[in-house]
Amino acid sequence: MNTMFYVVCIVAVVFAADSYQKYLKMKHEKQKRDPELEESLKKIEMLEERIRVLERIVTESKHDLGREIDNL
């Protein structure tokens, strides 16, 4: 075998190792969650629940709505 084959093999191994190292680094960074992001996601979830309640109030008949308000 000639030396060019060995050079190509070494370069391929170096690129594969570098790619794997970058993959592991990205995976590790992905596991770290940003506290600000977590807070924003909780707020969005809370707002979605409020919207569901408002939609239910708007779509229900007035008789059911009055009864629910009286029950509160």
A tleap script that builds the chain and sets N, CA, C and O, in Angstrom:
source leaprc.protein.ff14SB
mol = sequence {
  NMET ASN THR MET PHE TYR VAL VAL CYS ILE
  VAL ALA VAL VAL PHE ALA ALA ASP SER TYR
  GLN LYS TYR LEU LYS MET LYS HIE GLU LYS
  GLN LYS ARG ASP PRO GLU LEU GLU GLU SER
  LEU LYS LYS ILE GLU MET LEU GLU GLU ARG
  ILE ARG VAL LEU GLU ARG ILE VAL THR GLU
  SER LYS HIE ASP LEU GLY ARG GLU ILE ASP
  ASN CLEU
}
set mol.1.N position { 0.844 -1.177 0.000 }
set mol.1.CA position { 0.000 0.000 0.000 }
set mol.1.C position { 0.885 1.234 0.000 }
set mol.1.O position { 1.981 1.254 0.559 }
set mol.2.N position { 0.370 2.240 -0.638 }
set mol.2.CA position { 1.206 3.437 -0.722 }
set mol.2.C position { 0.918 4.382 0.437 }
set mol.2.O position { -0.031 4.182 1.195 }
set mol.3.N position { 1.729 5.389 0.563 }
set mol.3.CA position { 1.633 6.313 1.688 }
set mol.3.C position { 0.396 7.215 1.589 }
set mol.3.O position { -0.100 7.708 2.602 }
set mol.4.N position { -0.089 7.423 0.382 }
set mol.4.CA position { -1.277 8.259 0.209 }
set mol.4.C position { -2.480 7.615 0.895 }
set mol.4.O position { -3.311 8.320 1.467 }
set mol.5.N position { -2.581 6.303 0.847 }
set mol.5.CA position { -3.674 5.584 1.506 }
set mol.5.C position { -3.631 5.841 3.013 }
set mol.5.O position { -4.669 6.085 3.629 }
set mol.6.N position { -2.450 5.789 3.603 }
set mol.6.CA position { -2.306 6.023 5.035 }
set mol.6.C position { -2.661 7.467 5.400 }
set mol.6.O position { -3.277 7.714 6.437 }
set mol.7.N position { -2.283 8.389 4.575 }
set mol.7.CA position { -2.603 9.800 4.815 }
set mol.7.C position { -4.113 10.005 4.792 }
set mol.7.O position { -4.661 10.699 5.648 }
set mol.8.N position { -4.776 9.412 3.827 }
set mol.8.CA position { -6.234 9.540 3.714 }
set mol.8.C position { -6.905 8.907 4.936 }
set mol.8.O position { -7.859 9.469 5.473 }
set mol.9.N position { -6.425 7.758 5.374 }
set mol.9.CA position { -6.985 7.095 6.557 }
set mol.9.C position { -6.815 7.956 7.809 }
set mol.9.O position { -7.746 8.088 8.603 }
set mol.10.N position { -5.647 8.530 7.983 }
set mol.10.CA position { -5.398 9.372 9.157 }
set mol.10.C position { -6.302 10.599 9.134 }
set mol.10.O position { -6.878 10.968 10.157 }
set mol.11.N position { -6.427 11.225 7.977 }
set mol.11.CA position { -7.297 12.398 7.860 }
set mol.11.C position { -8.751 12.017 8.157 }
set mol.11.O position { -9.458 12.770 8.827 }
set mol.12.N position { -9.203 10.862 7.667 }
set mol.12.CA position { -10.574 10.410 7.910 }
set mol.12.C position { -10.819 10.166 9.403 }
set mol.12.O position { -11.874 10.519 9.930 }
set mol.13.N position { -9.846 9.566 10.071 }
set mol.13.CA position { -9.977 9.302 11.498 }
set mol.13.C position { -10.037 10.619 12.273 }
set mol.13.O position { -10.834 10.754 13.201 }
set mol.14.N position { -9.209 11.580 11.904 }
set mol.14.CA position { -9.198 12.874 12.590 }
set mol.14.C position { -10.537 13.579 12.401 }
set mol.14.O position { -11.088 14.112 13.364 }
set mol.15.N position { -11.071 13.593 11.180 }
set mol.15.CA position { -12.362 14.222 10.940 }
set mol.15.C position { -13.482 13.512 11.698 }
set mol.15.O position { -14.366 14.172 12.244 }
set mol.16.N position { -13.461 12.196 11.739 }
set mol.16.CA position { -14.483 11.441 12.462 }
set mol.16.C position { -14.421 11.743 13.960 }
set mol.16.O position { -15.455 11.928 14.603 }
set mol.17.N position { -13.217 11.791 14.509 }
set mol.17.CA position { -13.060 12.077 15.932 }
set mol.17.C position { -13.518 13.505 16.251 }
set mol.17.O position { -14.157 13.736 17.278 }
set mol.18.N position { -13.200 14.443 15.390 }
set mol.18.CA position { -13.615 15.826 15.598 }
set mol.18.C position { -15.135 15.953 15.525 }
set mol.18.O position { -15.739 16.653 16.339 }
set mol.19.N position { -15.741 15.297 14.580 }
set mol.19.CA position { -17.201 15.327 14.444 }
set mol.19.C position { -17.874 14.710 15.666 }
set mol.19.O position { -18.868 15.241 16.161 }
set mol.20.N position { -17.347 13.613 16.143 }
set mol.20.CA position { -17.908 12.953 17.322 }
set mol.20.C position { -17.771 13.841 18.563 }
set mol.20.O position { -18.677 13.909 19.393 }
set mol.21.N position { -16.636 14.514 18.673 }
set mol.21.CA position { -16.419 15.418 19.804 }
set mol.21.C position { -17.402 16.583 19.751 }
set mol.21.O position { -17.942 16.977 20.785 }
set mol.22.N position { -17.642 17.137 18.575 }
set mol.22.CA position { -18.626 18.220 18.435 }
set mol.22.C position { -20.029 17.724 18.758 }
set mol.22.O position { -20.811 18.445 19.378 }
set mol.23.N position { -20.354 16.510 18.348 }
set mol.23.CA position { -21.661 15.920 18.652 }
set mol.23.C position { -21.863 15.797 20.162 }
set mol.23.O position { -22.921 16.157 20.678 }
set mol.24.N position { -20.868 15.297 20.861 }
set mol.24.CA position { -20.971 15.159 22.312 }
set mol.24.C position { -21.097 16.512 22.998 }
set mol.24.O position { -21.843 16.648 23.967 }
set mol.25.N position { -20.381 17.503 22.508 }
set mol.25.CA position { -20.448 18.840 23.088 }
set mol.25.C position { -21.840 19.430 22.896 }
set mol.25.O position { -22.394 20.018 23.825 }
set mol.26.N position { -22.408 19.282 21.712 }
set mol.26.CA position { -23.757 19.802 21.458 }
set mol.26.C position { -24.793 19.066 22.299 }
set mol.26.O position { -25.742 19.675 22.792 }
set mol.27.N position { -24.615 17.780 22.463 }
set mol.27.CA position { -25.549 16.997 23.271 }
set mol.27.C position { -25.499 17.459 24.722 }
set mol.27.O position { -26.535 17.566 25.378 }
set mol.28.N position { -24.313 17.731 25.220 }
set mol.28.CA position { -24.143 18.203 26.602 }
set mol.28.C position { -24.768 19.590 26.773 }
set mol.28.O position { -25.429 19.847 27.779 }
set mol.29.N position { -24.565 20.482 25.805 }
set mol.29.CA position { -25.131 21.828 25.880 }
set mol.29.C position { -26.646 21.787 25.784 }
set mol.29.O position { -27.331 22.611 26.391 }
set mol.30.N position { -27.160 20.855 25.043 }
set mol.30.CA position { -28.610 20.728 24.895 }
set mol.30.C position { -29.253 20.310 26.210 }
set mol.30.O position { -30.392 20.683 26.490 }
set mol.31.N position { -28.538 19.543 27.013 }
set mol.31.CA position { -29.068 19.089 28.284 }
set mol.31.C position { -29.147 20.232 29.287 }
set mol.31.O position { -29.998 20.213 30.176 }
set mol.32.N position { -28.289 21.207 29.161 }
set mol.32.CA position { -28.346 22.376 30.035 }
set mol.32.C position { -29.517 23.224 29.575 }
set mol.32.O position { -29.554 23.673 28.429 }
set mol.33.N position { -30.468 23.442 30.459 }
set mol.33.CA position { -31.621 24.250 30.109 }
set mol.33.C position { -31.427 25.657 30.658 }
set mol.33.O position { -30.963 25.854 31.781 }
set mol.34.N position { -31.788 26.596 29.853 }
set mol.34.CA position { -31.705 27.995 30.246 }
set mol.34.C position { -32.839 28.292 31.220 }
set mol.34.O position { -33.999 28.052 30.887 }
set mol.35.N position { -32.540 28.811 32.420 }
set mol.35.CA position { -33.596 29.105 33.396 }
set mol.35.C position { -34.615 30.110 32.856 }
set mol.35.O position { -35.804 30.020 33.161 }
set mol.36.N position { -34.153 31.050 32.068 }
set mol.36.CA position { -35.068 32.029 31.481 }
set mol.36.C position { -36.023 31.349 30.505 }
set mol.36.O position { -37.199 31.706 30.428 }
set mol.37.N position { -35.517 30.379 29.769 }
set mol.37.CA position { -36.367 29.624 28.847 }
set mol.37.C position { -37.412 28.824 29.615 }
set mol.37.O position { -38.575 28.775 29.215 }
set mol.38.N position { -37.009 28.203 30.705 }
set mol.38.CA position { -37.948 27.430 31.522 }
set mol.38.C position { -39.061 28.331 32.053 }
set mol.38.O position { -40.232 27.951 32.042 }
set mol.39.N position { -38.696 29.515 32.512 }
set mol.39.CA position { -39.689 30.454 33.035 }
set mol.39.C position { -40.656 30.890 31.932 }
set mol.39.O position { -41.863 30.983 32.156 }
set mol.40.N position { -40.122 31.151 30.758 }
set mol.40.CA position { -40.970 31.546 29.633 }
set mol.40.C position { -41.923 30.429 29.239 }
set mol.40.O position { -43.086 30.687 28.928 }
set mol.41.N position { -41.445 29.195 29.247 }
set mol.41.CA position { -42.309 28.066 28.904 }
set mol.41.C position { -43.432 27.904 29.921 }
set mol.41.O position { -44.557 27.575 29.545 }
set mol.42.N position { -43.148 28.126 31.197 }
set mol.42.CA position { -44.189 28.038 32.224 }
set mol.42.C position { -45.237 29.126 32.022 }
set mol.42.O position { -46.435 28.877 32.163 }
set mol.43.N position { -44.781 30.337 31.691 }
set mol.43.CA position { -45.720 31.432 31.450 }
set mol.43.C position { -46.609 31.134 30.243 }
set mol.43.O position { -47.812 31.395 30.271 }
set mol.44.N position { -46.018 30.594 29.198 }
set mol.44.CA position { -46.793 30.248 28.003 }
set mol.44.C position { -47.825 29.191 28.333 }
set mol.44.O position { -48.970 29.283 27.891 }
set mol.45.N position { -47.439 28.193 29.101 }
set mol.45.CA position { -48.370 27.145 29.491 }
set mol.45.C position { -49.526 27.718 30.306 }
set mol.45.O position { -50.678 27.331 30.110 }
set mol.46.N position { -49.224 28.636 31.216 }
set mol.46.CA position { -50.262 29.263 32.029 }
set mol.46.C position { -51.219 30.080 31.157 }
set mol.46.O position { -52.434 30.030 31.348 }
set mol.47.N position { -50.671 30.825 30.207 }
set mol.47.CA position { -51.502 31.623 29.316 }
set mol.47.C position { -52.376 30.744 28.426 }
set mol.47.O position { -53.529 31.086 28.161 }
set mol.48.N position { -51.839 29.618 27.963 }
set mol.48.CA position { -52.644 28.695 27.160 }
set mol.48.C position { -53.829 28.166 27.960 }
set mol.48.O position { -54.931 28.031 27.428 }
set mol.49.N position { -53.604 27.871 29.223 }
set mol.49.CA position { -54.704 27.383 30.067 }
set mol.49.C position { -55.758 28.476 30.236 }
set mol.49.O position { -56.955 28.193 30.193 }
set mol.50.N position { -55.330 29.699 30.425 }
set mol.50.CA position { -56.288 30.806 30.559 }
set mol.50.C position { -57.093 30.986 29.275 }
set mol.50.O position { -58.293 31.255 29.328 }
set mol.51.N position { -56.447 30.841 28.140 }
set mol.51.CA position { -57.153 30.962 26.862 }
set mol.51.C position { -58.181 29.848 26.717 }
set mol.51.O position { -59.282 30.087 26.222 }
set mol.52.N position { -57.835 28.628 27.142 }
set mol.52.CA position { -58.793 27.518 27.082 }
set mol.52.C position { -60.031 27.828 27.917 }
set mol.52.O position { -61.158 27.561 27.499 }
set mol.53.N position { -59.808 28.395 29.098 }
set mol.53.CA position { -60.940 28.739 29.970 }
set mol.53.C position { -61.800 29.814 29.313 }
set mol.53.O position { -63.027 29.717 29.314 }
set mol.54.N position { -61.159 30.837 28.755 }
set mol.54.CA position { -61.919 31.902 28.094 }
set mol.54.C position { -62.697 31.371 26.895 }
set mol.54.O position { -63.840 31.772 26.677 }
set mol.55.N position { -62.098 30.482 26.120 }
set mol.55.CA position { -62.806 29.888 24.986 }
set mol.55.C position { -64.013 29.090 25.459 }
set mol.55.O position { -65.077 29.130 24.841 }
set mol.56.N position { -63.841 28.370 26.551 }
set mol.56.CA position { -64.960 27.589 27.074 }
set mol.56.C position { -66.081 28.502 27.540 }
set mol.56.O position { -67.256 28.202 27.330 }
set mol.57.N position { -65.724 29.616 28.171 }
set mol.57.CA position { -66.740 30.561 28.640 }
set mol.57.C position { -67.492 31.159 27.456 }
set mol.57.O position { -68.716 31.286 27.500 }
set mol.58.N position { -66.783 31.519 26.420 }
set mol.58.CA position { -67.410 32.147 25.263 }
set mol.58.C position { -68.306 31.167 24.513 }
set mol.58.O position { -69.360 31.561 24.013 }
set mol.59.N position { -67.918 29.926 24.426 }
set mol.59.CA position { -68.674 28.970 23.624 }
set mol.59.C position { -69.827 28.324 24.376 }
set mol.59.O position { -70.709 27.746 23.742 }
set mol.60.N position { -69.854 28.398 25.704 }
set mol.60.CA position { -70.949 27.799 26.459 }
set mol.60.C position { -72.184 28.681 26.396 }
set mol.60.O position { -72.088 29.884 26.153 }
set mol.61.N position { -73.336 28.080 26.616 }
set mol.61.CA position { -74.573 28.859 26.607 }
set mol.61.C position { -74.631 29.762 27.839 }
set mol.61.O position { -73.941 29.523 28.830 }
set mol.62.N position { -75.455 30.791 27.764 }
set mol.62.CA position { -75.546 31.758 28.865 }
set mol.62.C position { -76.094 31.120 30.132 }
set mol.62.O position { -75.701 31.494 31.236 }
set mol.63.N position { -76.989 30.170 29.982 }
set mol.63.CA position { -77.582 29.521 31.148 }
set mol.63.C position { -76.500 28.773 31.943 }
set mol.63.O position { -76.436 28.881 33.167 }
set mol.64.N position { -75.656 28.017 31.238 }
set mol.64.CA position { -74.578 27.290 31.913 }
set mol.64.C position { -73.568 28.256 32.538 }
set mol.64.O position { -73.047 28.007 33.625 }
set mol.65.N position { -73.304 29.347 31.843 }
set mol.65.CA position { -72.347 30.325 32.344 }
set mol.65.C position { -72.849 30.963 33.640 }
set mol.65.O position { -72.093 31.106 34.601 }
set mol.66.N position { -74.125 31.344 33.661 }
set mol.66.CA position { -74.692 31.938 34.869 }
set mol.66.C position { -74.651 30.983 36.037 }
set mol.66.O position { -74.371 31.393 37.163 }
set mol.67.N position { -74.928 29.707 35.785 }
set mol.67.CA position { -74.909 28.696 36.844 }
set mol.67.C position { -73.488 28.518 37.387 }
set mol.67.O position { -73.295 28.401 38.597 }
set mol.68.N position { -72.512 28.498 36.508 }
set mol.68.CA position { -71.125 28.337 36.967 }
set mol.68.C position { -70.664 29.549 37.776 }
set mol.68.O position { -69.946 29.398 38.765 }
set mol.69.N position { -71.072 30.740 37.362 }
set mol.69.CA position { -70.699 31.931 38.115 }
set mol.69.C position { -71.345 31.894 39.493 }
set mol.69.O position { -70.713 32.254 40.486 }
set mol.70.N position { -72.605 31.460 39.559 }
set mol.70.CA position { -73.278 31.346 40.851 }
set mol.70.C position { -72.597 30.318 41.741 }
set mol.70.O position { -72.532 30.500 42.957 }
set mol.71.N position { -72.097 29.257 41.160 }
set mol.71.CA position { -71.416 28.213 41.934 }
set mol.71.C position { -70.078 28.710 42.500 }
set mol.71.O position { -69.612 28.214 43.526 }
set mol.72.N position { -69.485 29.659 41.849 }
set mol.72.CA position { -68.200 30.183 42.338 }
set mol.72.C position { -68.461 31.014 43.569 }
set mol.72.O position { -67.526 31.558 44.157 }
savepdb mol mol.pdb
quit
